[in-house]
Amino acid sequence: MHPLKKKYCCGQVAILAALLLPILIGAIGLAIDSGVGYLLRARLSSAVDAAGVAAARAVTQGATQADQIASAKQAARRFFDANIADGYLGSTLTWNDPAITFDHGAITIDTSAQASVKVSLMQVLGFNLLQVNAQAQTIRKDLDLAFVVDTTGSLSSVAAQVRTSAQSFLSMFNVDTDRISLIHFSVGGVVDVPFKADQSRGFDRTTMNTKIQNYSFGATTNYSEGLWQARDQLNRVILAANRSTLRVIVFFSDGAPNAFASYFTFKNTGNCALPGTIATGDTQTGNPTGLFRYDVQNQQLSGNCYQGNNILSYLTSTAIPPWYNAHDAADQEFPLVPNPSGMRSVTSTPSWTNINRAARNLAESMADKSRAEGIYVFTLGLGAAARATTGPDGETGEVLLKNMAHTVDSTKYSLPQYANQPVGEYCWAATAADLQPCFAQLASQILKISR
């Protein structure tokens, strides 16, 4: 090759390299800065999401809407700062005040933030800053909640903790937007504070706290009356057109049911024409007792309806009716005899075995029907009693409470008839000291569903 031609070619390569070098550096810078931008966006988005969730939980706090908004904004900023620090990957953060909108029970929270970071090699292409934006919208759905509290005699030793924990649970909901009804039960079920008669939103937390503080604890366990009242509040008191998007029953007990109410057949029909509760012990010692009022916590029926532990002498050998009918003699919604398919075997004889099994079947049937209507059921069991084997089949109350909630580890979860029903949650409080954390866990799960 001619020496001049070779020098000329080398010059061309040098010029071309000089021209391409900024582009090459820019491309390398783009790769580096894009990676930084990706990491920054992911972290920023996560922080903005967490802030929205925290705001949705905190918006329940405060006596006025202004207080609730302030609480939500404070929580949002606190969680944003906890999830991303100013200076992360060399960035400068800008947090925007959340927009919080109340609309017919639903609360919409819009959170957003920006981050800017100096670019590295991309400066050769004329770029100095990389801007990253993140937005999130959290919608806290409207809520109708029936809160059912066990006030049976077995809880008398931990009454103070039950009261405090139940009151703490109520504090986790919004007094202006959430509807809550308070119910307690023992041998009968009582609505302490119903949903508002005009079906408006909100609930009277002060009155509910007073009712809870005045709870007395005594008598046996009639799950079905607590559940019946809860479902009645959600389905009858709140008309279909006004119901919330999210409907929930929260049910607390420390053991298994051993009583239920209906119209029982007396040998002498003149002795009693009223429905009432018949109760048994958890073990096959002693006789069933009754009848008690089904609409009062612990009160004997008047006249010959109450015969104490001699009640079986006054009932016929087929005294248990085919259907649960305590509230209406013509009701045919929940079968007792024969037992519902797949449940415990029950005959019409008012024996300890049949009464105990019918009480359990009825509780499950009412929970099943509630879930079929789109109602979530959350349950909480307390102490060793919830895990003790009782009744004619040696079952625990915990098994029943899980079935009622339709948890993924319940014995009936995989059955096809429950495939499309809402899945609730069960929490076991090992001791009374664990009640408050358990109630907080259930409240947290309810708020997650409501987003």
Secondary structure per residue as TSV (DSSP state, phi and psi in degrees):
chain	resnum	aa	ss	phi	psi
A	1	M	-	360.0	146.7
A	2	H	-	-69.7	135.4
A	3	P	H	-55.9	-38.5
A	4	L	H	-68.3	-38.1
A	5	K	H	-66.1	-39.0
A	6	K	H	-64.3	-42.0
A	7	K	H	-65.8	-36.0
A	8	Y	H	-65.0	-42.8
A	9	C	H	-64.1	-42.7
A	10	C	H	-62.1	-36.0
A	11	G	H	-64.8	-40.3
A	12	Q	H	-62.4	-42.8
A	13	V	H	-62.3	-41.2
A	14	A	H	-64.0	-41.5
A	15	I	H	-65.6	-43.9
A	16	L	H	-63.1	-41.4
A	17	A	H	-63.5	-40.0
A	18	A	H	-64.1	-38.3
A	19	L	H	-69.8	-37.8
A	20	L	H	-83.5	-18.9
A	21	L	H	-58.2	-46.1
A	22	P	H	-61.1	-37.8
A	23	I	H	-66.0	-41.7
A	24	L	H	-63.9	-44.9
A	25	I	H	-62.5	-41.1
A	26	G	H	-62.3	-40.1
A	27	A	H	-65.1	-41.8
A	28	I	H	-63.6	-42.7
A	29	G	H	-62.4	-38.8
A	30	L	H	-61.0	-42.8
A	31	A	H	-64.0	-44.3
A	32	I	H	-66.5	-49.6
A	33	D	H	-70.4	-30.3
A	34	S	H	-65.1	-39.3
A	35	G	H	-63.2	-43.0
A	36	V	H	-61.9	-43.7
A	37	G	H	-62.4	-39.3
A	38	Y	H	-63.3	-47.7
A	39	L	H	-63.3	-40.5
A	40	L	H	-66.5	-42.4
A	41	R	H	-64.1	-42.9
A	42	A	H	-61.1	-44.9
A	43	R	H	-69.2	-39.6
A	44	L	H	-65.6	-43.4
A	45	S	H	-63.0	-41.8
A	46	S	H	-61.9	-41.5
A	47	A	H	-67.2	-39.2
A	48	V	H	-67.7	-40.3
A	49	D	H	-61.7	-46.8
A	50	A	H	-61.4	-37.5
A	51	A	H	-64.1	-40.8
A	52	G	H	-64.5	-42.0
A	53	V	H	-64.0	-43.9
A	54	A	H	-62.4	-39.6
A	55	A	H	-64.7	-39.2
A	56	A	H	-63.1	-34.5
A	57	R	H	-75.8	-41.2
A	58	A	H	-76.8	-17.4
A	59	V	T	-66.6	-9.4
A	60	T	T	-77.4	-15.7
A	61	Q	-	-90.0	129.0
A	62	G	S	127.5	143.7
A	63	A	S	-80.9	-25.1
A	64	T	S	-121.9	165.0
A	65	Q	H	-63.3	-35.9
A	66	A	H	-62.6	-41.4
A	67	D	H	-64.4	-39.5
A	68	Q	H	-65.7	-41.9
A	69	I	H	-63.6	-43.4
A	70	A	H	-62.1	-41.5
A	71	S	H	-63.1	-42.9
A	72	A	H	-64.8	-43.4
A	73	K	H	-65.5	-40.2
A	74	Q	H	-63.6	-43.9
A	75	A	H	-66.0	-39.5
A	76	A	H	-61.1	-46.3
A	77	R	H	-65.8	-39.3
A	78	R	H	-63.1	-42.8
A	79	F	H	-74.4	-31.6
A	80	F	H	-63.1	-47.9
A	81	D	H	-64.0	-32.0
A	82	A	H	-72.7	-22.7
A	83	N	H	-100.1	-17.1
A	84	I	-	-152.2	130.9
A	85	A	-	-99.1	144.6
A	86	D	T	-60.7	130.9
A	87	G	T	101.0	-2.7
A	88	Y	G	-59.2	122.9
A	89	L	G	55.4	29.3
A	90	G	G	79.2	15.8
A	91	S	E	-89.9	161.7
A	92	T	E	-113.8	125.2
A	93	L	E	-99.3	146.4
A	94	T	E	-128.1	115.2
A	95	W	E	-97.9	130.3
A	96	N	E	-98.7	138.7
A	97	D	E	-60.2	128.4
A	98	P	E	-62.6	147.6
A	99	A	E	-96.6	123.4
A	100	I	E	-121.2	121.7
A	101	T	E	-122.9	128.8
A	102	F	E	-100.2	128.7
A	103	D	E	-147.5	98.9
A	104	H	T	52.2	46.3
A	105	G	T	95.5	-24.4
A	106	A	E	-90.6	145.8
A	107	I	E	-124.6	121.3
A	108	T	E	-104.5	128.6
A	109	I	E	-122.1	116.6
A	110	D	E	-105.1	120.4
A	111	T	E	-117.7	147.0
A	112	S	E	-156.6	158.2
A	113	A	E	-159.4	160.1
A	114	Q	E	-128.5	156.0
A	115	A	E	-139.0	138.8
A	116	S	E	-126.1	139.9
A	117	V	E	-139.4	139.6
A	118	K	E	-67.9	135.6
A	119	V	-	-80.1	164.9
A	120	S	S	-99.3	-98.1
A	121	L	G	-74.5	-13.8
A	122	M	G	-68.3	-9.0
A	123	Q	G	-61.9	-24.7
A	124	V	G	-68.2	-17.8
A	125	L	G	-97.9	6.6
A	126	G	T	94.5	8.7
A	127	F	-	-101.0	136.0
A	128	N	-	-113.0	-35.0
A	129	L	E	-129.1	145.7
A	130	L	E	-108.1	121.5
A	131	Q	E	-101.8	132.7
A	132	V	E	-126.7	133.1
A	133	N	E	-119.9	149.6
A	134	A	E	-144.6	135.5
A	135	Q	E	-131.8	152.9
A	136	A	E	-149.4	146.6
A	137	Q	E	-124.9	124.2
A	138	T	E	-114.9	123.9
A	139	I	E	-111.4	115.4
A	140	R	E	-88.3	108.7
A	141	K	-	-66.2	159.7
A	142	D	-	-67.7	150.5
A	143	L	E	-136.2	131.8
A	144	D	E	-114.9	122.3
A	145	L	E	-132.6	127.2
A	146	A	E	-103.4	118.0
A	147	F	E	-104.1	115.9
A	148	V	E	-113.8	122.3
A	149	V	E	-117.6	129.3
A	150	D	E	-74.9	127.1
A	151	T	-	-125.9	38.6
A	152	T	-	-77.0	168.2
A	153	G	G	-62.8	-28.7
A	154	S	G	-66.5	-13.6
A	155	L	G	-98.2	2.7
A	156	S	G	-61.7	-31.5
A	157	S	G	-74.2	-17.3
A	158	V	G	-121.6	27.0
A	159	A	H	-56.9	-41.7
A	160	A	H	-62.1	-43.4
A	161	Q	H	-67.9	-36.6
A	162	V	H	-62.7	-45.7
A	163	R	H	-60.5	-50.0
A	164	T	H	-61.8	-42.6
A	165	S	H	-68.5	-39.3
A	166	A	H	-65.5	-40.2
A	167	Q	H	-66.3	-39.2
A	168	S	H	-62.6	-39.5
A	169	F	H	-59.0	-43.9
A	170	L	H	-63.1	-30.1
A	171	S	T	-68.2	-11.7
A	172	M	T	-88.9	5.3
A	173	F	S	-122.9	159.4
A	174	N	-	-86.4	120.0
A	175	V	T	-70.5	-15.3
A	176	D	T	-96.6	-30.9
A	177	T	T	-112.9	-27.8
A	178	D	-	-88.7	139.0
A	179	R	E	-96.2	130.2
A	180	I	E	-135.4	136.5
A	181	S	E	-116.7	138.1
A	182	L	E	-109.1	130.3
A	183	I	E	-135.7	142.5
A	184	H	E	-131.9	159.2
A	185	F	E	-148.4	152.1
A	186	S	S	-139.4	-104.7
A	187	V	S	-78.7	-20.1
A	188	G	S	-133.8	166.1
A	189	G	E	-111.1	139.1
A	190	V	E	-131.0	131.1
A	191	V	E	-87.0	108.6
A	192	D	E	-74.9	-49.3
A	193	V	E	-135.9	109.9
A	194	P	-	-78.9	171.4
A	195	F	S	-59.2	156.0
A	196	K	-	-60.6	137.6
A	197	A	T	-61.4	-32.3
A	198	D	T	-85.4	4.4
A	199	Q	-	65.4	16.7
A	200	S	-	-71.7	166.3
A	201	R	S	-82.3	167.1
A	202	G	-	93.7	170.1
A	203	F	-	-150.4	158.7
A	204	D	-	-93.9	90.0
A	205	R	H	-65.3	-37.2
A	206	T	H	-61.9	-46.6
A	207	T	H	-63.9	-40.9
A	208	M	H	-63.1	-42.7
A	209	N	H	-61.8	-38.0
A	210	T	H	-65.9	-43.1
A	211	K	H	-60.0	-45.6
A	212	I	H	-63.3	-41.7
A	213	Q	H	-61.9	-28.3
A	214	N	T	-94.1	6.1
A	215	Y	-	-60.4	137.0
A	216	S	-	-108.4	154.9
A	217	F	-	-121.0	123.7
A	218	G	-	-177.2	162.5
A	219	A	S	82.2	-176.2
A	220	T	-	-92.7	-173.8
A	221	T	-	-111.2	111.3
A	222	N	-	-117.1	81.8
A	223	Y	H	-50.9	-45.3
A	224	S	H	-62.1	-31.9
A	225	E	H	-72.1	-36.1
A	226	G	H	-63.3	-42.9
A	227	L	H	-68.5	-40.0
A	228	W	H	-61.1	-45.0
A	229	Q	H	-65.0	-38.3
A	230	A	H	-63.1	-48.1
A	231	R	H	-66.1	-36.7
A	232	D	H	-63.1	-41.0
A	233	Q	I	-61.8	-44.5
A	234	L	I	-72.8	-33.2
A	235	N	I	-99.8	-34.0
A	236	R	I	-99.7	-45.6
A	237	V	I	-67.7	-42.3
A	238	I	S	-95.9	111.8
A	239	L	-	-66.3	154.4
A	240	A	G	-54.1	-39.9
A	241	A	G	-68.3	-20.0
A	242	N	G	-108.1	1.8
A	243	R	-	-68.1	151.2
A	244	S	-	-76.7	162.3
A	245	T	S	-62.7	-38.1
A	246	L	E	-112.9	123.0
A	247	R	E	-122.3	133.2
A	248	V	E	-140.7	141.1
A	249	I	E	-111.4	126.7
A	250	V	E	-110.5	120.4
A	251	F	E	-123.9	122.3
A	252	F	E	-115.7	133.7
A	253	S	E	-155.9	163.6
A	254	D	S	-110.7	3.2
A	255	G	S	-161.1	-163.0
A	256	A	-	-100.1	155.6
A	257	P	-	-72.4	146.9
A	258	N	-	-140.3	22.7
A	259	A	E	-153.5	153.1
A	260	F	E	-156.0	163.8
A	261	A	E	-116.8	151.2
A	262	S	E	-175.2	-176.7
A	263	Y	-	-85.8	110.5
A	264	F	-	-97.7	145.9
A	265	T	-	-86.3	119.8
A	266	F	B	-90.9	148.6
A	267	K	S	-59.9	-44.2
A	268	N	S	-102.5	105.3
A	269	T	T	-62.4	-17.7
A	270	G	T	-78.3	-12.2
A	271	N	T	-68.2	-41.5
A	272	C	-	-157.5	128.1
A	273	A	-	-120.4	21.4
A	274	L	S	-112.4	151.0
A	275	P	-	-77.2	152.0
A	276	G	E	-162.3	174.1
A	277	T	E	-96.9	133.8
A	278	I	E	-110.3	136.2
A	279	A	E	-126.7	149.9
A	280	T	-	-127.2	172.0
A	281	G	-	-84.9	171.4
A	282	D	S	-75.4	-22.4
A	283	T	S	-118.4	161.7
A	284	Q	S	-82.1	58.4
A	285	T	-	-125.6	136.8
A	286	G	S	79.6	171.2
A	287	N	-	-101.3	156.5
A	288	P	-	-56.9	152.5
A	289	T	E	-124.7	158.5
A	290	G	E	155.6	-176.7
A	291	L	E	-95.8	151.7
A	292	F	E	-113.5	160.3
A	293	R	-	-67.7	137.2
A	294	Y	S	-86.7	-11.3
A	295	D	S	-110.7	12.6
A	296	V	S	-131.3	147.9
A	297	Q	S	-56.4	-48.0
A	298	N	S	-158.1	87.9
A	299	Q	-	-147.0	132.7
A	300	Q	B	-70.6	145.4
A	301	L	-	-69.1	153.1
A	302	S	S	-77.8	162.9
A	303	G	G	64.6	-144.4
A	304	N	G	-79.7	0.1
A	305	C	G	-67.4	-30.4
A	306	Y	-	-101.0	121.5
A	307	Q	-	-127.3	17.2
A	308	G	B	57.7	-140.1
A	309	N	T	-83.5	13.8
A	310	N	T	-106.2	12.9
A	311	I	G	-59.8	-34.3
A	312	L	G	-64.3	-26.1
A	313	S	G	-68.5	-20.4
A	314	Y	T	-99.8	-12.7
A	315	L	B	-96.4	152.5
A	316	T	-	-72.9	169.1
A	317	S	T	-73.9	-7.9
A	318	T	T	-126.7	44.5
A	319	A	-	-72.7	-24.9
A	320	I	S	-74.6	124.5
A	321	P	-	-75.1	163.9
A	322	P	S	-65.1	-30.4
A	323	W	B	-127.1	151.2
A	324	Y	-	-67.5	124.6
A	325	N	-	-143.7	28.7
A	326	A	S	-59.1	-35.8
A	327	H	S	-94.7	-15.4
A	328	D	-	-161.4	119.6
A	329	A	T	-59.2	-21.7
A	330	A	T	-92.8	-1.3
A	331	D	-	-60.7	136.9
A	332	Q	-	-139.2	51.1
A	333	E	S	-99.3	-39.9
A	334	F	S	-119.5	107.6
A	335	P	B	-71.9	142.6
A	336	L	-	-108.8	-49.8
A	337	V	S	-133.6	123.7
A	338	P	S	-68.0	161.5
A	339	N	-	-63.2	152.9
A	340	P	-	-58.6	149.8
A	341	S	T	-55.7	131.7
A	342	G	T	83.7	0.0
A	343	M	S	-107.1	-177.3
A	344	R	-	-65.7	140.7
A	345	S	-	-70.9	127.9
A	346	V	-	-134.2	135.7
A	347	T	-	-113.6	176.3
A	348	S	S	-79.0	-5.9
A	349	T	S	-70.8	127.2
A	350	P	-	-80.0	63.0
A	351	S	-	-94.9	167.8
A	352	W	H	-55.8	-45.0
A	353	T	H	-61.4	-49.1
A	354	N	H	-68.6	-38.9
A	355	I	H	-65.1	-44.5
A	356	N	H	-64.5	-45.4
A	357	R	H	-65.8	-41.8
A	358	A	H	-62.1	-37.9
A	359	A	H	-62.0	-40.7
A	360	R	H	-71.9	-44.7
A	361	N	H	-58.2	-43.1
A	362	L	H	-64.3	-41.4
A	363	A	H	-61.9	-45.1
A	364	E	H	-65.4	-41.1
A	365	S	H	-62.2	-41.8
A	366	M	H	-67.5	-39.8
A	367	A	H	-66.5	-41.7
A	368	D	H	-58.8	-45.9
A	369	K	H	-65.7	-38.3
A	370	S	H	-60.6	-46.4
A	371	R	H	-65.3	-36.8
A	372	A	H	-62.3	-24.2
A	373	E	T	-90.7	8.9
A	374	G	T	87.9	10.9
A	375	I	-	-90.2	127.6
A	376	Y	E	-77.0	141.5
A	377	V	E	-119.2	122.4
A	378	F	E	-114.9	135.7
A	379	T	E	-128.4	153.6
A	380	L	E	-138.4	127.1
A	381	G	E	-112.2	148.9
A	382	L	E	-122.1	131.8
A	383	G	H	70.0	-173.9
A	384	A	H	-64.1	-28.3
A	385	A	H	-61.8	-33.3
A	386	A	H	-67.7	-23.5
A	387	R	T	-107.9	6.8
A	388	A	S	-82.2	141.0
A	389	T	E	-82.2	124.5
A	390	T	E	-138.6	173.3
A	391	G	T	79.2	174.6
A	392	P	T	-66.8	-18.4
A	393	D	T	-110.7	9.4
A	394	G	T	60.5	42.4
A	395	E	E	-96.9	158.7
A	396	T	E	-99.0	155.5
A	397	G	H	-64.3	-31.0
A	398	E	H	-61.8	-40.9
A	399	V	H	-59.0	-44.1
A	400	L	H	-65.6	-44.0
A	401	L	H	-63.7	-36.7
A	402	K	H	-67.6	-41.6
A	403	N	H	-62.8	-39.8
A	404	M	H	-61.3	-41.3
A	405	A	H	-79.3	-15.7
A	406	H	T	60.9	48.4
A	407	T	-	-74.5	161.2
A	408	V	T	-66.7	-18.5
A	409	D	T	-105.0	16.2
A	410	S	S	-77.6	158.4
A	411	T	T	-70.9	-18.6
A	412	K	T	-107.8	5.1
A	413	Y	T	-59.1	-39.4
A	414	S	T	-85.5	-1.5
A	415	L	-	-69.1	135.8
A	416	P	G	-61.1	-30.8
A	417	Q	G	-68.9	-13.2
A	418	Y	G	-109.8	10.1
A	419	A	T	-59.4	-36.6
A	420	N	T	-103.7	13.9
A	421	Q	S	-86.9	150.7
A	422	P	-	-62.0	141.3
A	423	V	-	-97.2	119.5
A	424	G	-	-95.3	-154.8
A	425	E	-	-143.5	145.8
A	426	Y	E	-117.2	138.7
A	427	C	E	-128.7	131.9
A	428	W	E	-103.0	122.3
A	429	A	E	-95.7	111.0
A	430	A	S	-62.3	-38.1
A	431	T	S	-134.8	172.6
A	432	A	G	-61.5	-29.0
A	433	A	G	-66.5	-20.4
A	434	D	G	-91.0	-2.0
A	435	L	H	-62.3	-48.9
A	436	Q	H	-62.2	-46.5
A	437	P	H	-59.8	-35.9
A	438	C	H	-66.2	-45.2
A	439	F	H	-62.2	-38.6
A	440	A	H	-64.5	-38.2
A	441	Q	H	-63.1	-43.7
A	442	L	H	-65.0	-42.5
A	443	A	H	-61.1	-41.1
A	444	S	H	-61.6	-42.0
A	445	Q	H	-66.7	-37.7
A	446	I	H	-63.7	-42.3
A	447	L	H	-67.3	-31.4
A	448	K	H	-64.7	-42.5
A	449	I	H	-64.0	-34.5
A	450	S	T	-77.6	-1.2
A	451	R	-	-91.1	360.0
